[in-house]
Amino acid sequence: MLKEIIIAIQSYSKAHHFISKHKLWKWIILPGILYTLMFAVGMIFFWDSANTAVTWLSKLIGIERWLSHQHSAVLSFFFVMGGIMVRLVLVFFYFSLFKYLFLIIGSPLFAYLSQQTEALIQGKEFTFQWDRLWKDMKRGIRLALRNSFWQTVYTISILILSFFPLIGWITPVISIFVECYYYGFSMLDCSCERHKLSPSASIAFIGQHKGFAIGNGLVFYLLHFVPFLAPSYAVIAATISLYHQNLE
C-alpha cells in the first residue's frame, strides 16, 4: 500500500507538468475559485456550529459545573483536550458533507477532465459526448451518495471514540485518513468507469488498492493551503496514477 501512496503523491507533480504542457489552466482556475469561496464560507460555518454543539452538550451534561467542584487540573486538561478532539472530528465530518456536495455539483467537470486527460496521454483527439458525460455524472453522484453514507457511519464511530481520554486524541488523525480514502475513491472511479468497470467492480478494485485513494486524498488535503488548485488537480492526478494499472 505504501508504494501506491507514493505513486499517487508523485502523480500530483506529473499533473502539474501535464496541466502546464496542455494549457489546461482554465479548467483549474474557474472551478477552483468557486471551490475556494464555498470552502471558506463552509469552514467558518462548520467551526462555529461545531463549537456551538460541543458547548451545548457540555452544558446539558453539566461537565463544566462538575469540573469546577473537582478542582483538578488534570481532569480539566483531559476534558479540554477531549472537547478540542470532538470539535475537530465534527469539523472533518462537516467538511466531508461539503466535499460530497461539491463532488455532485462538479461531477460534469470531473468526468470531462478525466476523459480529456486520458485522451491527451494517449495522444488521441478528445471527442466530447453528451451521453457519455451524462452517464459518468449519474454514476459519480450515485457513488458520492454511497460513500457519504459509509463515511457518516465511520465518522459516528470515530466521534464516539473521541469522548474517551487518550484514545480520543488520535481520532482526528483517523478522520483525516478516512476523508482521504473516500475523496480519492471518487477521483479514481472516473478512470474505473471509463474502463467499463461496474460500480461494484470499481469498489472492489479501489478497495484492493487503497493506497492510490489515500495518497490522492492526502495531497488533496494539503492543497487546501491553496484551495483553488485542489479539486481539478486531484482528478487529473488520479487519472495519471491509474493510467498504467490493469483495470480490465
N, C-alpha and C positions, 0 to 999 in steps of 0.2 A: 504493500500500500504506500510505503514511503516513496518508492520510485515513481508511482503515479502522481503523488502530491507534487513532487519536484517537477515532473513533466508539465503538470497543469500550471504551476507557478511560472515556469520558463515560457509557457505559451503566451503569457501577457507581454513579454518582451518581443516575441515574434509578432504578436498582434499589433504592437505599436509600429514596428517596421512595415508591417503589411498595410496598415491604415495610411501611413505616410507615402508608401510606394504607389498605392492605388487611389490616393487622394479621396479618402472616404470621410473627411472631417465633417462634412455637412450632416452625416448620419451619426456623428458623435456629439457635436456641439448643440444642435437644436433639441434633440430629446434630452440631452444632458442638462440643459438649462431648466427644462420642465421638471426633471427629476430632482434637481438641486432645490428648487423652490418648494416642491412637495415635501422633500426630505426635511428641510429647515422648519417649515410650519409643523410638520408631523412630530418632529422630535421635541419641539417646545411644548406642544400639546401633550405628548406622551409622558414627558418627565413631570409636568405639572399634575397630570391625572394620577400618575404612579405615586407621587408624593402625597396627594390627597387621599388616595386609597389606603396607604400604609398608616397615615395619621389617623384616619377614621377607624381603622381596625385596631390600632393601638389604644385609642380611647374606649372603644367598645369592650375590649378585653380588660382594660384597666391596667395595662403594663406600666405606664408611667407612674401612676399612683402607687402601685405595688413596689416599684423600684425605689421610690422616694422613702418608703418605710424601711427598706432593707439597708440603706446606707452602705452599699457595697460597690466599690469602684470596678471590681472585676465583673460583677453581674451587669453593671451599666455598660461596660465595654462590650461584652458579648451581645447584649441586646441592640446596642448602636450598630455594631458590625452586622448583626442579623438584619436590621432594618435597611441598611445600605444594600445588602445582597438581595433582599426581596425587591427593593426598588429597581435594581439593575436587571433582575430576571423579568420583572414586569415590563421594563422598557424594551428589552430584547423581544418579548412576546408582542408588544405593540408594534415594534419595528417589523416583525415577521408579517403581521397583518397588512401593514403598509406595503411591504415588499410584494406580497401576493396581489394586492390591488394594482400596483404598478405593472406587475407581470401580465395581468389581464389586460390592462389598458394598452401596454406596449407590445402585446403579442404580435400584432401585424409587423411592427418594426423588427422584432427579434427573429421572426420567421424569414422575413425578407433578407436581413443581414446575414443570417446563417446560409441561406441559399446562395446569395451573391458571393460570400466568402469562399465557399467550396468551388463555385464555378470559376472564380479567379485563380484559385490554387491549381485547378486542373487546366487552366488556360483556355477554358471554353467561354463562349459568349452566353451571358446570362439572359435567359428568356423569362420574362415576368408572366406568371399565370395566375389569374384571379382565383380560379377554382382550387389550385394547389395552396395558395395563400390562405384562403378561407378554411380549407381542411386543416392546415397547420394551426391556424388560430383556434379553432374549436378544440383540437387536441390539447394545445397549450393551456387553454382555460380549464378543461376537464382535469388535467394533471395538477394545475395550480390549486384547484379546489380540493383535490385528493390529498395533496401534500400539506395544504393548510390544515386539514383535519388531523392528519397524523402528527404534524408538528405541534398542534394545540394539545393533543393527548400527552406528548412527551414533555411539553412545557409545563403542563399542570403537575406532572410527576416531579419535575425539577423544582417547581415552585414550592411544593410540599417539603422537599428536602431542604430548601433554603431556610426554613424555620428552625432547623437543627443546628446548634453551635458546631463550629469546626467543619463538619461535613458540608454545611450550608455555604461555607465560604468559597468552595470551589464550583458552586452551581453556575455562576456567571460564565465561567470558562466552558462548562459543559453546554450551556445555552448557545455560546458562540459557535461551537463545533456543530451542534445540531442545525443552527442557522446556515452555516457554511455548506453543510451537506445538502440541505434542501434547496438552497439557492442555486448551487452548482448543478443539482439534479435538473432543474428547469432549463438551464442553459444547455446542458448536454443532450437533453431529449430532442432538441431541434435537429441535431445530427442523426439521432436514432430514428426519428420519424422519416427523415429523408432517405434512409437506407431501408425503409419499409419494415421496421420493427414495430410490432403491435405495442400498445401501451403496456401490456403485461410483460412482453419480451424486453421492452425498454427498462421497466422497473427491475427485472431480473439482471439485465446486463449492468446497469449502474450500481445495483446492489453488490455485484461481484467486483466492481471497480470503484469502490467508494473514494479511493484516493483522488481520482480525477475530479469528483464532485467537491470534496473537501478543499482541495488545492485551489480550484476555481473560485469557490465561495470565500476562501480565506483572503485572497488578493482583492476580491470584490470589497470586502470589509475594509481593508487597508486603504483602498482607493477613495474612501469617504473623507479623507483629508482633502481631496479634490473631487467631490462627489459627481460633478458633471461628466467625468470620464467613466464612472463605474459601470453603468448598465450595458452600454454598447461594447466597451472593451471586453466585458465578461462573455458576451455571446460569441464574439469573434475569437477570443482565446479558447473558448470551449470547442468551437468548430475545428480550430487548428490542432488542439490536443488530441482529438478523436480521429483526425483525418487518416492516420496510418494504422488505426486499430481495425481489427476484424469485426465488423458489425453485422455480418451476414448470419 
